Amino acid sequence: MFELLFLLLPVAALYGYFMGKNYSKQKLQESKNQQNANYLRGFDYLLNNKQDKAVDKFIAYFNSKDPSFESSIALGTLFRQRGEVDKAISLHEKMSKDKNLDDGENMLSLLELSHDFISAGLLDRAEDILLKMVEIPTYRSKAAKLLLTVFEKEQDFEKAVNVATQYFDENEHSVAKLLSQYRCEIAKKLSYEGKKNDAVSELRKAITCYEKSKRARLELADVLISQRKFSDAYKLVKEVSSIDPRLGLVCLDKIKQCFPNIADPNYRYALEDLVHRTNSASAMVELVKTVEQSSGREDAIALLESFLKNKSNLKLFSQMLELKAHSSDANANESIMQLKSMLDAHISLTTPYFCPNCGFESKMLFWQCPSCRRWESMKAKTGLDGD
């Protein structure tokens, strides 16, 4: 009996070996299946615009994989995008000090870490990392771009100008636009401090570095208007209306300031020129009002009708109701004015400006979108409800 048991021991050992190996394979296959399920489910959520759920699945996928440098970087990025910046910082700090990684991977980890610090509002810590990395040719461009982000958030536009001029080609279109914006910000600060001449100097530099700068021209026009240099200011406004016809509403406001006396015939000529350049409904309404004062209601109606033939717009229709509300029938007049009142209430609720990049809407024009932080991304609305 004992001899038989002794002979069966190798068989039992061999059986146990194969069973253990099969069990290990089975667990590994189950783990891979779960990884693939998380990955595919993440894409499914992404395709169906369920971004939060997609990020959850991708995080689960990267957590379940054997950690590699690429997967760890991806995991840290997902943490940061999810708002779990503390986890991203912890992961990237560990990676930047990992002696098993090569120097290039350590540096990329530091770059990601600076991203994390910016997201967390730890701008001084991000700045310390980036000031060192910007001196390394391989990482100069990426580090310099992040430094610009840091200085923008810190409102330190003098440093931003230094970085832009030192590490980028100033003649590059995108860099020239940025430099122009930074100089406008510096000019705004100088103007608040009462240093008007210095502000004018910065604004002229802004136009020099980016010749199509709309903001620099409009803000320089503001300074000139305050100095009662109306003719010089109006020239700048005309240039803006040529550069961007969709800024008709803003240009109209500046033209009103350039011509304090609306009875001045040149004011009408300026409005006619603005309508020609921009096709702005607001400028058309103002021109119609001016014509009514100088030439009478019939001429104003005729002009407005010509505008309405080519442009369907609520502002123009509201102005037509006002001009038509002067018949002998008191009841008809009252009905027309009630309709106009309702129309004006609707117009007052509309937001004339929007950012096509993120969808942000506003009643005033921001040179940097408050939502996505892009410079000069906001546009004026057009069409029935727009300008």
DOKEDO-264678 format. One line per field, with one value per residue (C-alpha): residue number from 1; residue in one letter; y, z, x. Coordinates in Angstrom, 3 decimals, decimal comma. Example, Ala and Ser with C-alpha at 12.3 -4.5 7.8 and 13.67 -1.06 7.14 Angstrom:
BEGIN
seq	[1 2];
type	[A S];
y	[-4,500 -1,060];
z	[7,800 7,140];
x	[12,300 13,670];
This chain:
BEGIN
seq	[1 2 3 4 5 6 7 8 9 10 11 12 13 14 15 16 17 18 19 20 21 22 23 24 25 26 27 28 29 30 31 32 33 34 35 36 37 38 39 40 41 42 43 44 45 46 47 48 49 50 51 52 53 54 55 56 57 58 59 60 61 62 63 64 65 66 67 68 69 70 71 72 73 74 75 76 77 78 79 80 81 82 83 84 85 86 87 88 89 90 91 92 93 94 95 96 97 98 99 100 101 102 103 104 105 106 107 108 109 110 111 112 113 114 115 116 117 118 119 120 121 122 123 124 125 126 127 128 129 130 131 132 133 134 135 136 137 138 139 140 141 142 143 144 145 146 147 148 149 150 151 152 153 154 155 156 157 158 159 160 161 162 163 164 165 166 167 168 169 170 171 172 173 174 175 176 177 178 179 180 181 182 183 184 185 186 187 188 189 190 191 192 193 194 195 196 197 198 199 200 201 202 203 204 205 206 207 208 209 210 211 212 213 214 215 216 217 218 219 220 221 222 223 224 225 226 227 228 229 230 231 232 233 234 235 236 237 238 239 240 241 242 243 244 245 246 247 248 249 250 251 252 253 254 255 256 257 258 259 260 261 262 263 264 265 266 267 268 269 270 271 272 273 274 275 276 277 278 279 280 281 282 283 284 285 286 287 288 289 290 291 292 293 294 295 296 297 298 299 300 301 302 303 304 305 306 307 308 309 310 311 312 313 314 315 316 317 318 319 320 321 322 323 324 325 326 327 328 329 330 331 332 333 334 335 336 337 338 339 340 341 342 343 344 345 346 347 348 349 350 351 352 353 354 355 356 357 358 359 360 361 362 363 364 365 366 367 368 369 370 371 372 373 374 375 376 377 378 379 380 381 382 383 384 385 386 387];
type	[M F E L L F L L L P V A A L Y G Y F M G K N Y S K Q K L Q E S K N Q Q N A N Y L R G F D Y L L N N K Q D K A V D K F I A Y F N S K D P S F E S S I A L G T L F R Q R G E V D K A I S L H E K M S K D K N L D D G E N M L S L L E L S H D F I S A G L L D R A E D I L L K M V E I P T Y R S K A A K L L L T V F E K E Q D F E K A V N V A T Q Y F D E N E H S V A K L L S Q Y R C E I A K K L S Y E G K K N D A V S E L R K A I T C Y E K S K R A R L E L A D V L I S Q R K F S D A Y K L V K E V S S I D P R L G L V C L D K I K Q C F P N I A D P N Y R Y A L E D L V H R T N S A S A M V E L V K T V E Q S S G R E D A I A L L E S F L K N K S N L K L F S Q M L E L K A H S S D A N A N E S I M Q L K S M L D A H I S L T T P Y F C P N C G F E S K M L F W Q C P S C R R W E S M K A K T G L D G D];
y	[0,000 2,417 1,470 2,378 5,790 6,432 5,673 8,071 11,056 12,080 11,847 14,086 16,577 16,696 17,126 19,957 21,665 21,619 22,682 25,601 26,645 26,509 28,474 31,135 31,364 31,600 34,461 36,254 35,863 37,164 40,158 40,874 40,488 42,996 45,403 45,146 45,569 48,772 50,076 49,355 50,630 53,834 54,383 53,632 56,325 58,727 58,219 58,867 62,120 60,634 61,989 61,530 57,844 57,444 58,843 56,441 53,460 54,619 55,159 51,626 50,339 52,007 50,996 47,337 47,265 46,538 50,070 51,388 54,938 55,639 54,235 56,115 59,397 58,708 57,877 61,104 63,135 61,501 62,270 65,920 66,223 64,603 67,218 64,776 66,932 65,655 62,136 63,472 65,429 62,426 60,166 62,604 63,558 59,886 59,380 62,427 60,904 57,300 56,154 53,298 55,837 57,503 61,249 62,006 60,263 62,055 65,390 64,581 63,670 67,077 68,755 66,928 67,879 71,553 71,020 69,629 72,583 75,042 73,190 73,258 76,981 76,344 78,742 79,456 75,742 75,387 78,444 77,002 73,830 75,578 78,199 75,328 73,329 76,298 76,312 72,765 72,920 69,719 71,006 74,748 75,221 73,292 74,796 78,331 77,889 76,725 79,651 82,009 80,323 80,830 84,516 85,125 83,651 85,727 88,834 89,406 90,508 92,056 88,570 87,160 89,635 88,646 84,930 85,497 87,622 85,427 81,952 82,450 84,012 87,399 87,429 84,258 85,177 83,538 84,918 88,422 88,318 87,209 89,916 92,509 91,347 91,389 94,927 96,002 94,553 96,462 99,636 99,113 98,917 102,033 103,892 103,009 104,400 107,676 107,121 107,995 108,661 105,330 103,620 105,197 104,024 100,427 100,512 101,747 98,902 96,515 97,757 97,582 93,951 92,905 95,296 93,903 94,420 95,561 95,857 98,100 100,479 100,687 101,227 103,812 105,513 105,642 107,463 109,913 110,570 111,372 113,869 115,227 114,181 113,045 113,046 110,780 108,478 108,189 107,118 104,220 103,214 103,169 100,882 98,491 98,367 97,394 94,746 93,085 94,069 92,074 94,724 97,222 97,504 98,384 100,807 102,531 103,259 104,790 106,877 108,358 109,457 110,839 113,094 114,739 116,945 114,598 117,520 117,561 116,462 114,441 112,242 111,124 110,485 108,426 106,334 105,775 104,635 102,294 100,737 100,228 98,592 96,426 95,977 96,465 96,619 98,918 101,316 101,226 102,125 105,015 106,268 106,102 108,158 110,725 110,949 111,394 114,374 116,012 115,066 113,937 110,738 109,877 109,822 107,777 105,220 104,967 104,356 101,775 99,919 99,668 98,165 95,662 94,402 93,148 92,366 90,650 91,883 92,519 95,832 97,169 95,908 97,542 100,856 100,518 100,012 103,206 105,195 103,765 104,464 107,951 107,421 109,107 105,910 106,072 102,426 101,272 103,381 101,812 98,280 99,023 100,448 97,439 95,162 97,274 97,144 93,338 93,204 95,549 93,449 90,399 92,285 93,478 89,869 88,749 88,520 90,148 88,387 84,721 82,526 79,911 77,894 77,166 78,684 81,413 84,326 87,878 91,305 92,849 92,082 90,435 90,335 87,108 84,673 84,284 80,646 79,062 81,858 82,209 85,644 87,457 84,420 86,267 87,304 89,388 87,481 88,031 87,090 87,861 88,274 89,591 92,717];
z	[0,000 1,012 -2,078 -4,224 -2,574 -3,063 -6,776 -7,068 -5,595 -8,901 -10,659 -8,047 -8,238 -12,014 -11,870 -9,325 -11,543 -14,604 -12,632 -11,095 -14,481 -16,022 -13,109 -13,508 -17,232 -16,520 -14,022 -16,455 -19,248 -16,988 -16,092 -19,771 -20,587 -17,861 -19,181 -22,696 -21,421 -19,583 -22,646 -25,081 -22,639 -22,274 -26,026 -26,090 -23,465 -25,347 -28,607 -26,792 -25,232 -21,715 -20,949 -17,167 -17,463 -20,247 -18,034 -15,219 -17,549 -18,958 -15,431 -14,528 -17,692 -16,973 -13,297 -14,262 -16,690 -15,781 -15,221 -18,064 -18,568 -21,282 -19,317 -16,188 -18,116 -19,588 -16,153 -14,678 -17,507 -16,905 -13,194 -13,980 -16,480 -13,976 -11,376 -9,148 -9,339 -6,051 -7,514 -10,704 -8,701 -6,535 -9,574 -11,620 -8,665 -8,097 -11,787 -11,957 -9,194 -10,409 -11,034 -13,230 -15,840 -18,229 -18,144 -20,975 -19,186 -15,934 -17,761 -19,416 -15,985 -14,714 -17,633 -16,728 -13,097 -14,071 -15,850 -12,581 -10,541 -12,985 -12,714 -8,922 -8,862 -7,517 -10,040 -8,220 -8,138 -11,832 -12,601 -10,743 -12,859 -16,174 -15,733 -15,580 -18,412 -20,791 -20,911 -22,292 -26,114 -26,391 -24,047 -24,682 -26,807 -24,554 -21,376 -22,782 -23,747 -20,233 -18,800 -20,805 -19,238 -15,776 -16,337 -17,851 -14,745 -12,536 -14,608 -14,973 -18,603 -18,520 -17,895 -20,547 -23,088 -22,133 -22,614 -25,924 -27,337 -25,990 -26,900 -29,928 -33,359 -32,967 -36,657 -36,298 -36,643 -33,424 -31,369 -32,775 -31,758 -28,244 -27,900 -28,990 -26,323 -23,620 -24,533 -24,421 -20,917 -19,879 -21,404 -19,462 -16,208 -17,075 -17,941 -14,553 -12,933 -14,815 -17,074 -20,300 -22,414 -21,446 -22,193 -25,657 -26,274 -25,390 -27,573 -30,532 -29,930 -29,892 -33,342 -34,621 -33,570 -34,939 -37,598 -37,568 -33,853 -33,328 -29,582 -29,636 -32,086 -30,130 -26,807 -28,363 -29,748 -26,189 -25,007 -27,918 -27,293 -23,663 -25,006 -27,402 -30,430 -32,187 -35,754 -34,924 -32,923 -35,784 -38,194 -35,894 -35,654 -39,450 -39,609 -37,144 -39,197 -42,225 -40,365 -38,813 -40,194 -37,417 -34,895 -36,219 -32,855 -31,045 -33,784 -33,598 -29,912 -30,616 -33,526 -31,261 -28,937 -31,826 -32,870 -29,727 -31,921 -33,769 -35,904 -37,487 -41,144 -40,801 -38,243 -40,898 -43,363 -40,730 -40,123 -43,847 -44,150 -41,158 -42,640 -45,927 -44,214 -41,642 -42,625 -38,920 -38,025 -35,067 -37,364 -39,797 -37,032 -35,897 -39,481 -39,949 -36,773 -38,029 -41,403 -39,678 -37,727 -40,714 -43,622 -42,130 -41,459 -45,068 -46,066 -42,977 -43,837 -47,428 -46,230 -43,679 -46,249 -48,487 -45,571 -44,782 -48,374 -47,956 -44,251 -42,045 -38,536 -35,441 -34,652 -38,085 -37,797 -34,369 -35,810 -38,666 -36,150 -34,384 -37,631 -38,691 -35,363 -36,348 -38,205 -37,499 -35,959 -32,217 -31,634 -34,437 -32,986 -29,567 -31,011 -32,984 -29,940 -27,824 -30,465 -30,551 -26,760 -26,818 -29,575 -27,734 -24,576 -26,555 -28,103 -24,671 -23,471 -26,319 -25,855 -28,822 -28,371 -28,181 -28,277 -31,058 -29,312 -26,060 -26,536 -23,876 -24,427 -23,124 -23,449 -23,657 -25,714 -23,843 -25,520 -23,659 -23,323 -19,573 -20,145 -22,408 -21,934 -25,660 -26,870 -29,361 -29,771 -29,084 -32,080 -32,662 -33,477 -36,851 -38,326 -37,159 -33,461 -33,999 -35,443];
x	[0,000 2,748 4,716 1,683 1,314 5,000 4,651 1,686 3,560 5,287 1,927 0,300 3,169 2,964 -0,799 -0,414 2,160 -0,072 -3,137 -1,213 0,113 -3,347 -4,805 -2,102 -2,821 -6,512 -6,010 -3,683 -6,212 -9,009 -6,833 -6,153 -9,827 -10,674 -8,022 -9,400 -12,952 -11,972 -10,131 -12,966 -15,579 -13,592 -13,669 -17,379 -18,007 -15,723 -17,606 -20,891 -19,601 -19,519 -16,069 -16,113 -16,994 -14,441 -11,679 -12,704 -12,338 -9,009 -7,652 -8,770 -7,081 -3,741 -3,868 -4,363 -1,416 2,158 3,530 5,646 6,888 4,319 1,385 2,464 2,635 -0,804 -2,198 -0,817 -2,352 -5,733 -5,493 -4,770 -7,609 -9,940 -9,018 -7,129 -4,024 -2,593 -2,384 -0,787 1,787 2,630 3,058 5,149 7,354 8,113 8,882 11,181 13,336 13,225 16,815 15,572 14,427 16,858 17,554 15,139 12,278 13,095 12,971 9,643 8,308 9,428 7,661 4,450 5,001 5,122 1,770 0,404 1,685 0,075 -3,246 -2,972 -2,165 1,349 2,823 6,088 6,961 6,140 8,255 11,270 11,158 10,566 13,301 15,789 14,250 14,065 17,864 17,914 17,580 15,520 12,816 13,147 10,047 7,639 9,073 8,899 5,232 4,421 6,386 4,174 1,150 2,641 3,402 -0,030 -1,650 0,637 -0,189 3,552 3,522 7,001 8,430 6,112 7,518 11,069 10,333 8,541 11,367 14,161 12,942 10,674 10,906 9,218 8,274 6,209 2,537 1,287 4,186 3,707 0,027 0,962 3,607 1,062 -1,387 1,299 2,327 -1,325 -1,582 1,537 0,070 -3,168 -1,221 0,786 -2,410 -3,934 -0,801 -1,265 1,738 -0,086 3,011 4,571 1,256 1,135 4,708 3,797 0,689 2,720 5,186 2,214 1,183 4,766 5,272 1,862 0,632 -2,925 -3,429 -7,027 -6,773 -3,697 -5,379 -8,625 -6,862 -4,556 -7,669 -9,062 -5,940 -6,089 -9,799 -9,003 -6,457 -9,123 -7,092 -10,259 -8,932 -5,984 -8,255 -10,748 -7,987 -7,165 -10,839 -11,103 -8,089 -9,743 -12,956 -10,867 -8,856 -11,930 -15,356 -17,050 -15,986 -18,526 -20,293 -17,049 -16,001 -19,387 -18,879 -15,451 -16,782 -19,449 -16,656 -14,600 -17,510 -18,919 -21,136 -23,502 -24,688 -21,235 -21,665 -18,464 -20,219 -22,718 -19,902 -18,086 -21,230 -21,735 -18,137 -18,524 -21,674 -19,828 -16,847 -18,624 -22,292 -23,046 -26,759 -26,008 -24,150 -27,077 -29,541 -27,347 -27,039 -30,827 -31,325 -28,825 -30,569 -33,929 -32,566 -30,936 -33,227 -36,517 -38,440 -39,239 -35,575 -34,780 -37,490 -36,265 -32,691 -33,812 -35,890 -32,830 -30,884 -33,656 -33,687 -30,130 -29,976 -32,574 -31,945 -34,075 -32,368 -33,269 -36,847 -37,221 -36,039 -38,554 -41,377 -40,321 -40,320 -43,682 -45,395 -46,526 -49,794 -53,102 -54,483 -53,677 -54,625 -52,314 -49,490 -49,985 -49,932 -46,768 -45,003 -46,021 -44,539 -41,378 -41,136 -41,296 -38,706 -36,344 -36,692 -35,612 -32,686 -31,533 -31,285 -29,027 -25,265 -23,503 -20,147 -19,151 -16,068 -16,280 -13,551 -15,430 -18,902 -18,556 -20,961 -20,800 -22,360 -18,896 -15,824 -12,950 -9,560 -8,832 -11,730 -12,493 -13,392 -10,754 -8,151 -7,439 -6,388 -8,643 -10,886 -14,157 -16,245 -19,346 -22,523 -24,107 -27,473 -30,997 -30,089 -26,565 -25,015];
